[in-house]
Amino acid sequence: MFEYFISYLNGKVSLTEEELLFIKSHSIVRKFKRHQFLLNEGDICRHKCFVIQGLFRSYRTTDEGVEHVLAFAPENWWTLDMESYYNELPTKMNIEALEDSYVLLWTKEHFSILIDKIPAWRQFRDYLWFRNSYANAERVYSHISFSAAQKYDDFLKRYPDIFNRVPLHMVASYLGITRETLSRVKNNKHR
């Protein structure tokens, strides 16, 4: 499983064979069954998670029981609740496997050891922070600026492999539109 992570790292960071073995020795491979939770609301996020195979969704639930999908994490994506992870606070979100999945996990302690021992890993962490910040800014912009049709087009462009892997109501929730609106937009596009 770790070889998939090595493939992901290629082109993003230059690491020696020794450094890769050190990273591997500080990671945990774990399998999640479909509908199994990586993180439950109220727990403290204890791991950074890299998806090797499968698909996860992060979501929050309102007091009325309405789920709002915050993110999808397919293969080669990272998922965690950063606030809970860094501040050791109970999370307000859930992270659920939507498919049988394999992940690599790092505890905060182990990830910090990697940063201290491998300078390139620190640069890689900074790259991830930048990419995540940019993606979040783009998501906020599209959410407040785009029409339903533009949101749909943007989603298909950014995440072409996810649309057919998740129920329509989850995509609609992620886009901040109703399932009916998404169905209408989808049907209009395919006429």
Residue, then its C-alpha position, 0 to 999 in steps of 0.5 A: m500500500f505504501e507504494y501508492f503513497i510514494s507514487y503520489l509523492n513523486g513530483k511533489v517532494s524529493l525524498t531519499e529511500e532512507e527517508l521514505l522508509f522512515i516515513k513508512s515506519h511512522s505511518i499506519v495502514r488501515k482499512f475502512k469498510r463502507h459506512q465506517f467512520l474515520l472520525n465521529e462528531g465529539d471525538i478528537c481528531r488524532h490522525k492525518c489521513f491520506v486516502i490510498q484507495g476509496l472515498f470519504r466524505s466530511y460532513r456536519t449535521t445541524d441541530e435539525g438533523v440536516e447533513h451538510v457535506l463539507a468535502f469529499a476525499p477520494e484517492n490521493w487526497w488528505t482528510l482530517d479536521m485540522e482544528s480538532y487535530y491541532n488544538e485537540l478539541p472535540t470535532k464538530m464533523n464526521i468523516e465517513a467512508l463511502e466505499d471500502s477504503y485503505v488509508l495511511l494515518w499519522t499521529k500528530e506526534h509521528f507527523s511532527i517527528l517526520i517534520d523535525k527529521i526530514p526537511a523536505w517533509r516540512q516543505f511538503r507540509d507547507y505545500l499541503w497547507f498552501r494547496n488546502s488554503y487555496a482550495n478552501a478559498e476557491r470553494v467559498y468563492s464558488h459557493i457565494s458567486f456561482s449559479a447552480a449550473q456553474k457550481y455543477d460544471d465546476f464540480l465536474k471539472r474539479y472532481p470528474d471521478i466523484f460524481n458517479r461514485v456518490p449519491l446525488h443528494m450528497v453532491a447537492s449538499y456539497l454544492g449547497i443546492t437542493r437535490e431537485t435543483l441539481s437534477r434539473v441542472k443535470n438534465n438541462k446539461h444533457r439535453 
